[in-house]
């Protein structure tokens, strides 16, 4: 059983233990799918990734992304954490300042700006208003709010099935105590007071083993929220988002767009918390 380099990286935080962790097996080449899935189940983190040499032209490295139960084609914070581990383990991109990751969803561009990394957000697969009264009614009931509490609700699905709810304030977002979610993956956003270092407070909820779970800091959700808010003029780039407050984290997500209608870049700080070798 060979030794393989390993890192556990905190994403969307510049200090350890304040963001969202991802486990990264740097030397993942040659592992079977069953081995990867078993190890991801053992780490019991939201995602574990495995790096290997790329197979597609233009890519710098390849990654496979696993939850404790299934493989994912793409996810936001594992993308940034994997890129951090690849770079800190000696990876050198073909294009200075721009890294290209190969994953099941295709080629993902990641840019490096100082110590921060940012990925180009994938397109939505479903958008638009939540116009089904049954869906909206069930969603409000799950969140424990009423229609007057809601500014807007949208499908913002870029893969995980996100439905987003905008509330009037960040305090209203932090006050939520959602009930059983059923089949909803829910993102909630509200504005922070003028003058705050971040523009919005975000929370992300999903069901796991029948229980409502909150994600500390969520790249895919912030990517889809940014697509909605920038397209409709609810925000202008660049801006910063706060997430994880209710869990005692201090996640910060940066959103940028170089030109109207152009790529949305979702980024933040990354920091290694654990580094060493494992036998796998």
Secondary structure, 3 states (H helix, E strand, C coil): CCEEEEEEEEECCCCCCCCEEEEEECCCCCCCHHHHHHHHHHHCCCCEEEEECCCCCCCCEEEEEECCCCEECCCHHHHHHHHHHHHHCCCCCCECCEEEEEECCEEEEEEEECCEEEEECCCCCECCECCCHHHHHHHHHHHCCCHHHEEEEEECECCCCEEEEEECCHHHHHCCCCCCCCCCEEEEEEECCCCCCCCEEEEEEEEECCEEEEECCCHHHHHHHHHHHHHHCCCCCCEEEEECHHHCCCEEEEEEECCCCCCEEEEEEEEEEEEEEEEC
